[in-house]
Amino acid sequence: MAFLVISDKKCRKCNRCVRECPTNALKIDKGKVRLIEDLCILCGTCFKNCPHNAIYINNQKTINEILHLLKKGEKLIACLDPTFPSVLDRGTPYQLVTALKKFGFQEVWESAFAGDLIIQAYKEKFAQNKDSYFISSFCPSVVLYIKKFAPELVKNLIPIISPMIAAGLMIKKLRGDNVKVVFIGSCISRMEELNRYKEKHGVDFILTYYDIPKILQDKGIKREEQEPSQFDGLKSKEGSILSIAGGLSKCIGLNQDLLNLDNIIAAGSERVIRAIKQYKDNIIKPKFLDVLFCRGCINGPIIDKNISGPSRKNILVNYLKSQSEKTALNQIPETETLDKLDLRKSFRTQKVSLPKPEESEIQNVLKKLNKTYPDKNLDCGACGYNSCREKAIAVVRGLAEMEMCPHYLLEQCRGFYKRLEKSHNQLKESHKKLEQAQKQLIQTEKMAYLGQLSAGIAHELNNPLGTITMFAHMLQKQLAEKKKLKKDINLIVNEAERAAKIVKDLLSFSRKTEVKPGLMNINTVIEEALSLVFKQSLFQDIKIIKKLDNSIPTSFADSDLLKQVLLNIVLNGAQAMSGKGTLILESHSKDNGKTIQITIEDTGKGIDQEHLSKLFDPFFTTKEKGTGLGLAIAYGIISKHKGEINVNSKVGIGTKFTITLPVLDREEWIKSNQVSFDINKQQGGKEVEFKRQDLIG
């Protein structure tokens, strides 16, 4: 039967119970806290320390049975643990007696009188075994710990029943076996003790001080409003003192001098466990080890958390002093019937066997946790284990999860965040490339449509323009001497030739340009492009700055087509500066040599932001005499090279074009362009006969 239950709904996974459990009886299984009953000693540390009340005592079945017996008219006697004055926060102890009787109990006893008999039994045991070594068996959690984790010390446990069992036996001896004894206390491990030693038939049911307010409230009984009543049964002389740490040793009459090593008192889980381990390892060897797991029963798990330990002790002592009757046990006639009461008790080991992990398994877990010895271990105890090695052993045994280590979890979260950030950046980059691809597709489709339209228009206009131009030249010769008409005829000739050039550009734009690649160096292409314009009058007052990266790798591309692109942009820049300013050309190797970047920047008047998105559209121009085809053709050439061309501009500052081209070898070019012609004849583009001067818009 599970005496403690963990509510998954209330549990907020703070792991405080895991950290506080002195026997590591709690584990995290798939993110949920689970109790390992074989390791649990029911000390109630988890119940006491849970800040969210997610751990509760599974005692409803007992409450239902008691209510059923009361309904049947059975005789029930309540027997209160000596700690009750310092645990129940409302009303006086005597008002509690009245409240419990109103609930249905026929009598209400204090169990402290049983402590007097246990004290006497301990005295007799010591007198009979002066050279023996004993450990107190008063605390059931201590007994459970020794039986499970130090079974070799079971023989040292004093074989005497606890005051709870003794109280039940006494009540039934005096009131008859037909009565039902309900023990009420602050200890959870008493439930296990009752379950394991029911053969003594002393106590029938156990309620906790946690249950009392609930059952009284359900009946509408307010204990602070009740008239006081006296306790039934026997009175105690010293039994109540047993609930205070060191009280047993004092009552037995052992020497409590600080320099006395024959009697050692240990209270509190850490001190008790340390004392038992040292006792087992013969580091200490007192004749009597007086141990209480909860630093005394007044500090048990089921207490008012708002009252401090010293305050509880003060409340209990004041209650003992205020009692009007302090009749010693041997002064009560009824106790003569208790001489034959059997107080003996035997203990059996419940050794917990856990698999012994291999050293390689432990080291593997430590490596995953990044807590390898001697440099990386923290031993902070935040996971609930005293050292990183203990934690690793628990992980191997399946008693813990690596995520219980907050430092490991933090590193995991950081790693996850970095991966998430990387994925986010990759997604952004993919989205950006997709947008660019969509824009390129739209631009390509637009240019293809306009190319078809341009071809039709150019062919329709070409013949009439040819006729006009021919007859205009004939008239120009025939009327050469007539000055009045000469000016008009010259205007007709010039405009006809201009129209013919526009038609020629339209045909060039609509024609599918054949790319003829060769192995080229982009710096050489830049130098050749500049050499064609350097001596032109438009560039006489323009300062040209070249920042060329000499480490740029060679690549397969059509150098003539790229030269046309550069010339187009350079001429546009010079025109935007009206022949005065600075032109900067740069080349760089990017992405570890996988791409080439060329930038052309001028200090011209700049382009309005509203025009930037239309800059590569055919027939769009901001020039008075431009055709608007130059940059459209440049865009097509760069697209054929699997590259990108972008522009940034600020009015009054200048414009910057950025061209990005992939670095491709012969095989990569063939694969990316799916060409089958012999490109070995196209090295450097020097043997290409087809000239593309008409590509300049």
Buried (B, 14 or more C-beta within 10 A) or exposed (E): EEBBEBEEEEBEEEBBBBBBBBBBBBBBEEEEBBBBEEBBBBBBBBBBBBEEEBBBBEBEEBBEBBBEBBEEEBBBBBBBBBBBBBBBEEBBBBBBBBBBBBBBBBBBBBBBBBBBBBBBBBBEBBEEEEEEBBBBBBBBBBBBBBBBBBBEBBBBBBBBBBBBBBBBBBBBBBBEEEBBBBBBBBBBBBBBBBEBBEEBEBBBBBBBBBBBBEBBEEEEBEBEEBEEBEBBBBBBBBBBBBBBBBBBBBBBEBEEEEEEEEBBBBBBBEBBBBBBEBBBEEEBEBBBBBBBBBBBBBBBBBBBEEBEBEEBBEBBBEBBEEBEEEEEBEEBEEBEEBEEBEBEBEBEBBEBEEEEBEEEBBBBBBEEBBBBEEEEBBBBEBBBBEBBBBBBBBBBBEBBBBEBBEBBBEEEEEEEEEEEEEEEEEEEEEEEEEEEEEEBEEBEEBBEEBBEEBBEBBEEBBEEBEEBBEEBBEBBEEBEEEEEBBEEBEEBBEEBBEBBEBBBBBBBBBEEBEBBBBBBBBBBBBBBBBEBBEEEEEBEEBEBEEEBBEEBEBBBBBBBBBBBBBBBBBBBBBBBBEEEBBBBBBBBBBEEEEBBBBBBBBBBBBBEEEEBEEBBBBBBBBEEEBBBBBBBBBBBBBBBBBBBBBBBBEEEEBBBBBBBBBBBEEEBBBEEBEBEEEBEEBBBBEEBEEEBEBBBB
